[in-house]
Amino acid sequence: MKKIILLVFSLGVGLLAFSQKYAIIDTRYILDKMPDYKEAQKQLDDVAAGWQKDIDTRQTELDNMYKSYEAEQVMLSDELKKKREDQLFNKEKDLRDLQRKRFGFEGDLFKKRQELIKPIQDKVYNAVQKMAVSRGYDFVLDKSEGITIIFADPKLDKSEDVLKELGVR
């Protein structure tokens, strides 16, 4: 009796799984086709490059200060050595703080990405949601990141439909 109940339950679950309608999209592909995203990514790259150039310049200055100190330290009094070491320490600390502020977790780059990229991602999400509701999809899976799909039937890829919904195609 238990085997029959288990068999009926298994068949029921199996039939439910087959009756669900789903689609697969590739958000990386969709975003790469959107001019808004390309422009936002370019702005983000330009801002990051400027910040990195500033940090590199400051690192070069710090390296030069270290070389100068090493060359001169034999001629410096203990008091001047201490003063120069403190300057080096403070400059290095300031540089590390700037790196953390610009590129650290929830730093300026993260905030700038939220400002530029998140509205575009939200636009894609809304288009996907609208398409899924209008076409009756139970699931929409993203194959670009986070989910591993070993095989996907190409006819299930609805990325082009999302691009049409966004007016890109």
C-alpha positions as CSV (number, residue, x, y, z in Angstrom):
1,M,0.0,0.0,0.0
2,K,2.8,2.4,0.9
3,K,4.5,1.6,-2.5
4,I,1.3,2.5,-4.4
5,I,0.8,5.8,-2.5
6,L,4.5,6.6,-3.1
7,L,4.1,5.8,-6.8
8,V,1.0,7.9,-7.2
9,F,2.6,10.8,-5.4
10,S,5.7,10.5,-7.5
11,L,3.7,10.5,-10.7
12,G,1.7,13.5,-9.5
13,V,4.8,15.5,-8.8
14,G,6.3,14.4,-12.1
15,L,3.2,15.6,-14.0
16,L,3.2,18.9,-12.2
17,A,6.8,19.4,-13.2
18,F,6.0,18.7,-16.8
19,S,3.0,21.0,-16.8
20,Q,5.0,24.1,-15.7
21,K,5.9,26.5,-18.5
22,Y,9.4,28.0,-18.3
23,A,11.8,30.1,-20.3
24,I,15.6,30.6,-20.3
25,I,17.2,34.0,-20.8
26,D,20.7,35.3,-20.8
27,T,20.8,38.6,-19.0
28,R,24.5,39.2,-19.9
29,Y,23.6,38.9,-23.6
30,I,20.6,41.2,-23.1
31,L,22.6,43.8,-21.3
32,D,25.4,43.7,-23.8
33,K,22.9,44.5,-26.6
34,M,21.5,47.5,-24.8
35,P,23.1,50.9,-25.7
36,D,22.1,52.3,-22.3
37,Y,24.1,49.6,-20.6
38,K,27.1,50.0,-22.8
39,E,27.2,53.8,-22.1
40,A,26.8,53.3,-18.4
41,Q,29.5,50.7,-18.4
42,K,31.8,53.0,-20.3
43,Q,31.1,55.8,-17.8
44,L,31.8,53.4,-14.9
45,D,35.1,52.3,-16.6
46,D,36.2,55.9,-17.1
47,V,35.5,56.9,-13.5
48,A,37.3,53.8,-12.2
49,A,40.3,54.5,-14.5
50,G,40.5,58.0,-13.3
51,W,40.5,56.9,-9.7
52,Q,43.0,54.2,-10.4
53,K,45.3,56.7,-12.1
54,D,45.1,59.0,-9.0
55,I,46.0,56.1,-6.8
56,D,48.9,55.0,-9.1
57,T,50.3,58.5,-9.0
58,R,50.1,58.6,-5.2
59,Q,51.7,55.2,-5.0
60,T,54.6,56.4,-7.2
61,E,55.0,59.5,-4.9
62,L,55.1,57.2,-1.9
63,D,57.6,54.9,-3.6
64,N,59.9,57.9,-4.3
65,M,59.6,59.1,-0.7
66,Y,60.6,55.6,0.5
67,K,63.6,55.6,-1.9
68,S,64.6,59.1,-0.8
69,Y,64.3,58.1,2.9
70,E,66.4,55.0,2.4
71,A,69.1,56.9,0.6
72,E,69.2,59.7,3.3
73,Q,68.5,57.8,6.5
74,V,72.2,57.3,7.4
75,M,72.6,61.1,7.4
76,L,69.5,61.9,9.4
77,S,69.3,62.4,13.1
78,D,67.0,60.2,15.1
79,E,64.4,62.9,15.4
80,L,64.4,63.5,11.6
81,K,64.2,59.8,11.0
82,K,61.2,59.5,13.2
83,K,59.6,62.5,11.5
84,R,60.1,61.0,8.0
85,E,58.9,57.6,9.1
86,D,55.8,59.1,10.5
87,Q,55.3,61.0,7.2
88,L,55.7,57.8,5.2
89,F,53.4,55.9,7.5
90,N,50.7,58.6,7.3
91,K,51.0,58.9,3.5
92,E,50.8,55.1,3.1
93,K,47.8,54.9,5.4
94,D,46.1,57.7,3.5
95,L,46.7,55.8,0.2
96,R,45.2,52.6,1.6
97,D,42.2,54.5,3.0
98,L,41.7,56.1,-0.5
99,Q,41.9,52.7,-2.2
100,R,39.3,51.3,0.3
101,K,37.1,54.3,-0.2
102,R,37.2,54.1,-4.0
103,F,37.3,50.3,-4.6
104,G,36.4,48.7,-1.3
105,F,33.2,46.9,-0.3
106,E,30.4,49.4,-0.7
107,G,32.9,52.0,-1.8
108,D,32.5,54.8,-4.4
109,L,32.8,52.3,-7.3
110,F,30.0,50.2,-5.8
111,K,27.8,53.3,-5.3
112,K,28.5,54.5,-8.8
113,R,27.6,51.1,-10.2
114,Q,24.3,51.2,-8.3
115,E,23.6,54.7,-9.7
116,L,24.4,53.8,-13.3
117,I,23.7,50.1,-13.8
118,K,20.9,49.2,-11.4
119,P,18.2,51.3,-13.2
120,I,19.1,49.4,-16.4
121,Q,19.0,46.0,-14.6
122,D,15.6,47.0,-13.1
123,K,14.4,47.9,-16.6
124,V,15.4,44.4,-17.8
125,Y,13.8,42.7,-14.8
126,N,10.5,44.5,-15.4
127,A,10.6,43.5,-19.1
128,V,11.2,39.9,-18.1
129,Q,8.4,40.0,-15.6
130,K,6.0,41.6,-18.1
131,M,6.9,39.0,-20.7
132,A,6.6,36.1,-18.3
133,V,3.2,37.2,-17.1
134,S,1.8,37.9,-20.6
135,R,3.0,34.5,-21.9
136,G,2.2,32.5,-18.8
137,Y,5.7,31.3,-17.9
138,D,6.0,29.7,-14.5
139,F,9.8,30.1,-14.4
140,V,12.3,32.2,-16.1
141,L,15.8,31.0,-15.6
142,D,18.9,33.1,-16.2
143,K,21.8,31.2,-17.7
144,S,24.3,34.0,-17.6
145,E,25.4,33.9,-14.0
146,G,24.8,31.8,-10.9
147,I,22.8,29.0,-12.4
148,T,24.5,26.2,-14.2
149,I,22.6,24.8,-17.1
150,I,24.3,21.8,-18.8
151,F,21.9,21.8,-21.7
152,A,19.2,24.2,-22.8
153,D,17.1,23.9,-25.9
154,P,17.8,27.0,-27.9
155,K,14.1,27.5,-28.6
156,L,13.6,28.2,-24.9
157,D,16.0,31.1,-25.0
158,K,13.8,34.2,-24.9
159,S,16.6,36.8,-24.7
160,E,15.6,38.2,-28.1
161,D,12.0,38.6,-26.9
162,V,13.2,40.6,-23.9
163,L,15.2,42.8,-26.2
164,K,12.1,43.4,-28.3
165,E,10.1,44.2,-25.2
166,L,12.8,46.8,-24.3
167,G,12.6,48.2,-27.8
168,V,16.3,47.4,-28.6
169,R,15.4,45.1,-31.5
